[in-house]
Amino acid sequence: MLFYGGQQTRLYLKNGYDLKLTFDAGQFYETIRYAGRGESENNYLNKLVRLQGKIIDFESLMALSPADFDSSIKSINTQLSSLLSDSKGIEEVFAESQKKDIEKSINGLILIYNSKQQLLVLNGKESPKFKGYENFSGGSVSLDDLKGRYVYIDLWATWCAPCRAEIPFLKEVESLYHDKNIVFVSISTDRQKDYEKWRKMVTEGKLSGIQLWAREDKTFTDAYMVAGIPRFILIDPKGYVISPDAPRPSEKKLIDLLDSLHI
């Protein structure tokens, strides 16, 4: 990777390369040019980054119908493959590696999309339950204890950097709805060895809402097909799923969703 300020791009280097790089700092990606030995591979990588940014809108792609998704993914695959095949002077070993990268990227998008489609089955259905999770404030809590209120669940862990990054935003959302008919529940998926670490983070971070310890019970997370965290879930007062993969606190979409429910 080549870093310039907050911007970055991929590099391909090997013994014997002699590259000259030029770019306009104000238009980093648009103006990067390589000259010399290795220019073909590196100019290709820069074109690839720009093409991916142009044709892959992750959120829009995941919102498509299955038929439209299939059409879009085929188009993306065709465009990425064409860029590679049309690039002249690229070494064979590099080209083969890039073919595998394209295949891996396409398969990754398909896997994520299929997982999200499976989650849609839960929409409007009674939520899977968790039972007897340890409450940081004392006692235990089950999902059924929270009926009568909307429930916004944050599945997280102390080791998860993206999870921790959402905490300040979650606190802001909680403060906006502190007098509304909604409860915010954070469920730690940490392992037993990190139990004290969890309690320390809740205390020192002054984490609000209901803080629960899942005690390594995966029944709830497995039912929601959780493959990565953080994951957010929204459940209605009757215990039915509104969104099995709800917007994150850092996304404006969450406020729009909560406001639309007239909580």
Secondary structure, 3 states (H helix, E strand, C coil): CEEECCEEECCCCCCCCEEEEECCHHHHHHHCEEEEECHHHHHHHHHHHHHHHHHCCHHHHHCCCHHHHHHHHHHHHHHHHHHHHHCCCCCHHHHHHHHHHHHHHHHHHHHHHHHHHHHHCCCCCECCCCCCEEECCCCEECHHHHCCCEEEEEEECCCCHHHHHHHHHHHHHHHHCCCCCEEEEEEECCCHHHHHHHHHHHHHCCCCCEEEECCCCCHHHHHCCCCCCCEEEEECCCCEEEECCCCCCCCHHHHHHHHHCCC
